[in-house]
Amino acid sequence: MSHSSTQTSTAGKLALVLLCTLLTACASQPTALTDPERDPWEGFNRKVHSFNHAVDKAVMRPVAKGYDKIMPDAPQRGVRNFFHNLAWPVNFANLILQGRFKHSMVATGRFLMNSTVGVLGFFDVASRQGIPDYREDFGQTLAVWGWEDSRYLVLPFFGPHTLRDTLGRSMYGYLHPISWYARKHHNYVPVVVDLITLRAELLPLDQDIESAQDPYTFIRDVYLQHREFEIYNGDPPAPDYDALLEDY
């Protein structure tokens, strides 16, 4: 067995042990559900949320703050633009799978403009020219295909998801150049840099989360609302107020 295979096997075993530990803790400490329909696994999710918060507080947040302190705002935006530009294969494939062929061509034109005039994507020239920015993933594609409602699920290290979006991540790993490079060359430096820059971008949200009465439900509700916004391309359906009134 190769060294990389051994590492993969060990990582898989550790992940399994972690999940089993969290599930056992949930079984012994039942949680009153705050949203039984969308979050029936709340006991498990809260345990994973607490674990992720501890990891973030000990590792990711300090590193992101250090990066934010030494890196000026303009270069930070450039790095984030670069990584977002690299997501074109993911966006393109999912636009095709959703039947949005015209939008896929627009996304391609955007990628080419930013990759050339925008110097490998560090400068978002396309947005300045008014070219739309489509951000699609396989979780959204599954929703377009009919899987609109999905249970909320918090993943170790990866954070808020739904069951649908978790399955959707499998396609992301095969299409995104950074993920492909990491697997092909066993070099995860670009992945780490991407995560650090993304965490630094999210630092302004920390105060809102910490001041929330229940940070877990705050993150969950914001995530689910944002995903609905993305799935319906910024125009989610209005609530059925008649159905809501029937409950009273």
The 8 nearest C-alpha neighbors of each residue, nearest first, counted from 0:
[[1, 4, 5, 2, 3, 6, 8, 7],
 [2, 0, 4, 3, 5, 6, 7, 8],
 [1, 3, 5, 4, 6, 0, 7, 8],
 [4, 2, 6, 5, 1, 7, 185, 0],
 [5, 3, 7, 1, 6, 2, 8, 0],
 [4, 6, 8, 2, 3, 7, 9, 1],
 [7, 5, 3, 9, 4, 8, 10, 2],
 [6, 8, 4, 10, 5, 9, 11, 3],
 [7, 9, 5, 11, 6, 10, 4, 12],
 [10, 8, 6, 12, 11, 7, 5, 13],
 [11, 9, 7, 13, 12, 8, 6, 14],
 [10, 12, 8, 14, 9, 13, 7, 15],
 [11, 13, 15, 9, 14, 10, 16, 8],
 [14, 12, 16, 10, 15, 11, 17, 9],
 [13, 15, 17, 11, 12, 16, 10, 18],
 [14, 16, 12, 18, 17, 13, 19, 11],
 [17, 15, 13, 19, 14, 18, 20, 12],
 [18, 16, 14, 20, 15, 19, 13, 21],
 [17, 19, 21, 15, 20, 16, 22, 14],
 [18, 20, 22, 16, 21, 17, 23, 15],
 [21, 19, 17, 23, 18, 22, 16, 24],
 [20, 22, 24, 18, 23, 19, 46, 25],
 [21, 23, 25, 19, 24, 20, 43, 18],
 [24, 22, 26, 20, 25, 21, 19, 27],
 [25, 23, 21, 27, 22, 26, 28, 20],
 [26, 24, 22, 28, 42, 23, 43, 27],
 [25, 27, 23, 24, 28, 29, 22, 42],
 [26, 28, 24, 25, 29, 23, 22, 30],
 [29, 27, 25, 26, 24, 30, 42, 23],
 [30, 28, 25, 26, 42, 27, 31, 24],
 [31, 29, 42, 32, 28, 41, 25, 45],
 [32, 30, 33, 29, 42, 41, 35, 34],
 [31, 33, 35, 34, 30, 41, 39, 38],
 [32, 34, 35, 31, 38, 41, 216, 39],
 [33, 35, 38, 32, 36, 37, 39, 41],
 [36, 34, 39, 38, 32, 37, 33, 41],
 [37, 35, 34, 38, 39, 150, 33, 32],
 [36, 38, 150, 34, 35, 151, 39, 149],
 [37, 39, 151, 35, 34, 40, 41, 150],
 [38, 40, 35, 41, 36, 37, 32, 34],
 [41, 39, 38, 43, 42, 44, 152, 151],
 [40, 42, 44, 43, 38, 39, 45, 32],
 [43, 41, 30, 25, 45, 44, 40, 29],
 [44, 42, 46, 25, 41, 45, 40, 22],
 [43, 45, 41, 47, 153, 46, 42, 48],
 [44, 46, 48, 42, 47, 43, 41, 49],
 [47, 45, 49, 43, 48, 44, 21, 50],
 [46, 48, 50, 44, 49, 45, 155, 51],
 [47, 49, 45, 51, 46, 50, 44, 52],
 [50, 48, 52, 46, 47, 51, 45, 53],
 [49, 51, 47, 53, 48, 52, 46, 54],
 [52, 50, 54, 48, 53, 49, 156, 55],
 [51, 53, 55, 49, 50, 54, 56, 48],
 [52, 54, 56, 50, 51, 55, 57, 49],
 [55, 53, 51, 57, 52, 56, 58, 50],
 [54, 56, 59, 52, 58, 53, 60, 57],
 [55, 57, 53, 54, 60, 58, 52, 59],
 [58, 56, 54, 55, 53, 59, 61, 60],
 [59, 57, 55, 54, 56, 61, 60, 62],
 [58, 60, 55, 62, 61, 63, 56, 57],
 [59, 61, 63, 62, 55, 56, 58, 64],
 [62, 60, 64, 63, 59, 58, 65, 57],
 [63, 61, 65, 59, 64, 60, 66, 58],
 [62, 64, 199, 60, 66, 65, 61, 195],
 [65, 63, 67, 61, 66, 62, 60, 68],
 [66, 64, 68, 62, 63, 67, 61, 69],
 [65, 67, 63, 64, 68, 69, 70, 62],
 [66, 68, 64, 70, 65, 69, 63, 199],
 [69, 67, 65, 66, 70, 64, 71, 63],
 [68, 70, 66, 67, 65, 71, 64, 72],
 [69, 71, 67, 68, 66, 75, 72, 74],
 [72, 70, 73, 74, 75, 69, 67, 68],
 [71, 73, 75, 74, 76, 70, 67, 77],
 [72, 74, 76, 75, 71, 77, 70, 78],
 [75, 73, 77, 76, 72, 71, 78, 70],
 [76, 74, 72, 78, 77, 73, 79, 71],
 [77, 75, 79, 73, 74, 78, 80, 72],
 [76, 78, 121, 74, 80, 75, 79, 122],
 [77, 79, 81, 75, 80, 76, 121, 74],
 [78, 80, 76, 82, 81, 77, 83, 75],
 [81, 79, 77, 83, 121, 78, 82, 120],
 [82, 80, 120, 121, 78, 84, 79, 83],
 [81, 83, 85, 79, 84, 80, 78, 193],
 [84, 82, 80, 86, 85, 81, 79, 87],
 [83, 85, 81, 86, 82, 120, 87, 80],
 [84, 86, 82, 83, 87, 81, 176, 175],
 [85, 87, 83, 84, 89, 88, 175, 90],
 [86, 88, 90, 85, 89, 91, 84, 110],
 [89, 87, 91, 90, 86, 174, 92, 175],
 [90, 88, 92, 87, 86, 91, 174, 175],
 [89, 91, 135, 87, 93, 88, 92, 134],
 [90, 92, 88, 94, 103, 93, 89, 87],
 [93, 91, 95, 89, 94, 90, 88, 96],
 [94, 92, 96, 95, 90, 91, 136, 135],
 [93, 95, 97, 99, 91, 103, 96, 92],
 [96, 94, 98, 92, 93, 97, 100, 99],
 [97, 95, 93, 98, 94, 92, 140, 99],
 [98, 96, 94, 95, 99, 140, 93, 143],
 [99, 97, 95, 96, 100, 94, 93, 101],
 [100, 98, 94, 102, 97, 95, 101, 103],
 [99, 101, 103, 102, 95, 98, 104, 94],
 [102, 100, 104, 103, 99, 105, 98, 106],
 [101, 103, 105, 104, 99, 100, 106, 94],
 [104, 102, 100, 106, 91, 101, 105, 94],
 [103, 105, 107, 101, 102, 106, 108, 100],
 [104, 106, 102, 108, 107, 103, 109, 101],
 [107, 105, 109, 103, 104, 108, 102, 110],
 [108, 106, 104, 110, 109, 105, 103, 111],
 [109, 107, 105, 111, 110, 106, 112, 104],
 [108, 110, 106, 112, 107, 111, 125, 113],
 [109, 111, 107, 113, 108, 112, 114, 106],
 [110, 112, 114, 108, 109, 113, 115, 107],
 [113, 111, 109, 115, 114, 110, 116, 108],
 [112, 114, 117, 120, 110, 115, 111, 116],
 [115, 113, 119, 120, 111, 112, 117, 118],
 [116, 114, 118, 117, 112, 113, 119, 111],
 [115, 117, 118, 112, 113, 114, 124, 119],
 [116, 118, 113, 122, 120, 115, 114, 124],
 [119, 117, 115, 120, 116, 114, 121, 122],
 [120, 118, 114, 121, 117, 115, 113, 81],
 [119, 121, 81, 113, 114, 117, 122, 118],
 [120, 122, 77, 81, 80, 119, 118, 117],
 [123, 121, 117, 120, 124, 77, 118, 80],
 [122, 124, 125, 126, 113, 117, 120, 80],
 [123, 125, 127, 117, 126, 122, 113, 128],
 [126, 124, 128, 130, 127, 123, 109, 113],
 [127, 125, 129, 128, 130, 124, 123, 131],
 [126, 128, 124, 125, 129, 123, 130, 122],
 [127, 129, 125, 126, 130, 124, 131, 123],
 [128, 130, 126, 127, 131, 125, 124, 132],
 [129, 131, 126, 125, 128, 132, 109, 105],
 [132, 130, 129, 133, 126, 105, 106, 125],
 [131, 133, 134, 130, 106, 126, 109, 125],
 [134, 132, 135, 131, 106, 90, 102, 94],
 [135, 133, 90, 132, 136, 229, 86, 89],
 [134, 136, 90, 93, 133, 139, 94, 89],
 [137, 135, 138, 139, 93, 90, 89, 140],
 [136, 138, 167, 140, 139, 141, 93, 170],
 [137, 139, 164, 167, 141, 140, 136, 163],
 [140, 138, 142, 137, 230, 141, 136, 143],
 [139, 141, 137, 143, 142, 138, 97, 93],
 [142, 140, 144, 138, 143, 139, 146, 137],
 [141, 143, 146, 147, 139, 145, 140, 144],
 [144, 142, 140, 145, 141, 139, 97, 146],
 [143, 145, 141, 142, 146, 140, 97, 147],
 [144, 146, 142, 143, 147, 141, 148, 140],
 [147, 145, 142, 141, 148, 144, 143, 149],
 [146, 148, 142, 145, 149, 143, 141, 144],
 [149, 147, 146, 150, 142, 37, 163, 145],
 [148, 150, 161, 163, 162, 151, 147, 37],
 [151, 149, 37, 161, 162, 38, 152, 148],
 [150, 152, 161, 38, 37, 160, 162, 149],
 [151, 153, 161, 160, 162, 44, 159, 150],
 [154, 152, 159, 158, 44, 160, 47, 48],
 [153, 155, 158, 157, 156, 152, 159, 47],
 [154, 156, 157, 47, 158, 51, 153, 50],
 [155, 157, 51, 158, 154, 54, 50, 47],
 [158, 156, 154, 155, 159, 153, 160, 51],
 [157, 159, 154, 153, 156, 155, 160, 51],
 [160, 158, 153, 152, 154, 157, 222, 219],
 [161, 159, 152, 153, 164, 151, 165, 158],
 [160, 162, 151, 152, 164, 163, 150, 149],
 [161, 163, 165, 164, 150, 152, 149, 151],
 [164, 162, 161, 166, 165, 138, 149, 167],
 [163, 165, 138, 167, 161, 166, 162, 160],
 [166, 164, 162, 167, 168, 163, 161, 160],
 [167, 165, 164, 163, 168, 169, 162, 138],
 [166, 168, 138, 137, 164, 165, 169, 170],
 [167, 169, 171, 165, 170, 166, 164, 172],
 [170, 168, 167, 171, 172, 166, 173, 165],
 [169, 171, 168, 173, 172, 167, 174, 137],
 [172, 170, 168, 174, 169, 173, 175, 89],
 [171, 173, 178, 170, 169, 174, 175, 168],
 [172, 174, 170, 171, 175, 179, 178, 169],
 [175, 173, 171, 89, 172, 88, 176, 170],
 [174, 176, 178, 177, 171, 86, 172, 173],
 [177, 175, 179, 178, 180, 174, 85, 86],
 [178, 176, 180, 179, 175, 181, 190, 189],
 [179, 177, 181, 172, 180, 175, 176, 182],
 [178, 180, 176, 182, 177, 181, 183, 173],
 [181, 179, 183, 177, 178, 182, 184, 176],
 [180, 182, 186, 187, 185, 178, 179, 184],
 [183, 181, 185, 179, 180, 184, 178, 186],
 [182, 184, 180, 181, 185, 179, 186, 178],
 [183, 185, 186, 181, 182, 180, 187, 179],
 [186, 184, 181, 182, 183, 187, 180, 3],
 [185, 187, 181, 184, 188, 180, 182, 189],
 [188, 186, 181, 190, 189, 191, 185, 182],
 [187, 189, 191, 190, 186, 192, 181, 193],
 [190, 188, 192, 191, 187, 193, 177, 186],
 [191, 189, 193, 187, 188, 192, 194, 177],
 [190, 192, 194, 188, 193, 189, 195, 187],
 [193, 191, 189, 195, 194, 190, 196, 188],
 [192, 194, 190, 196, 191, 195, 189, 197],
 [195, 193, 197, 191, 192, 196, 198, 190],
 [194, 196, 198, 192, 197, 193, 63, 191],
 [197, 195, 199, 193, 198, 194, 192, 200],
 [196, 198, 200, 194, 199, 195, 193, 201],
 [199, 197, 201, 195, 200, 196, 63, 194],
 [198, 200, 63, 196, 202, 201, 197, 67],
 [199, 201, 197, 198, 202, 196, 203, 75],
 [200, 202, 198, 199, 203, 204, 197, 205],
 [201, 203, 199, 204, 205, 200, 198, 64],
 [204, 202, 201, 205, 206, 200, 207, 199],
 [203, 205, 202, 207, 206, 201, 208, 209],
 [206, 204, 208, 202, 207, 203, 209, 201],
 [205, 207, 209, 208, 204, 210, 203, 202],
 [208, 206, 210, 204, 205, 209, 211, 203],
 [209, 207, 205, 211, 214, 206, 210, 204],
 [208, 210, 206, 211, 207, 205, 214, 212],
 [209, 211, 207, 208, 206, 212, 214, 213],
 [212, 210, 214, 208, 213, 209, 207, 217],
 [211, 213, 214, 210, 217, 209, 208, 216],
 [212, 214, 211, 215, 216, 217, 208, 210],
 [215, 213, 217, 211, 208, 216, 218, 212],
 [216, 214, 218, 217, 213, 219, 45, 48],
 [215, 217, 219, 218, 214, 213, 220, 33],
 [218, 216, 214, 220, 215, 219, 221, 213],
 [219, 217, 221, 215, 216, 220, 222, 214],
 [218, 220, 216, 222, 217, 221, 223, 215],
 [219, 221, 223, 217, 222, 218, 216, 224],
 [220, 222, 224, 218, 219, 223, 225, 217],
 [223, 221, 225, 219, 220, 224, 218, 226],
 [224, 222, 226, 220, 225, 221, 219, 227],
 [223, 225, 221, 227, 222, 226, 220, 228],
 [226, 224, 228, 222, 227, 223, 221, 229],
 [225, 227, 229, 223, 228, 224, 230, 222],
 [226, 228, 230, 224, 229, 225, 231, 223],
 [227, 229, 233, 225, 226, 231, 230, 235],
 [230, 228, 232, 226, 227, 231, 233, 225],
 [229, 231, 227, 139, 232, 228, 226, 142],
 [230, 232, 235, 234, 228, 229, 233, 227],
 [233, 231, 229, 230, 234, 228, 235, 227],
 [232, 234, 228, 231, 229, 235, 230, 227],
 [233, 235, 231, 232, 228, 236, 229, 230],
 [236, 234, 231, 228, 233, 227, 237, 232],
 [237, 235, 238, 234, 231, 239, 227, 228],
 [236, 238, 235, 239, 240, 234, 231, 241],
 [239, 237, 240, 236, 243, 242, 241, 235],
 [240, 238, 242, 241, 237, 243, 236, 244],
 [239, 241, 243, 242, 238, 244, 237, 245],
 [242, 240, 244, 243, 239, 245, 238, 246],
 [241, 243, 245, 240, 244, 239, 246, 238],
 [244, 242, 240, 241, 245, 246, 239, 247],
 [243, 245, 241, 246, 242, 247, 240, 239],
 [244, 246, 242, 243, 247, 241, 240, 239],
 [245, 247, 244, 243, 242, 241, 240, 239],
 [246, 245, 244, 243, 242, 241, 240, 239]]
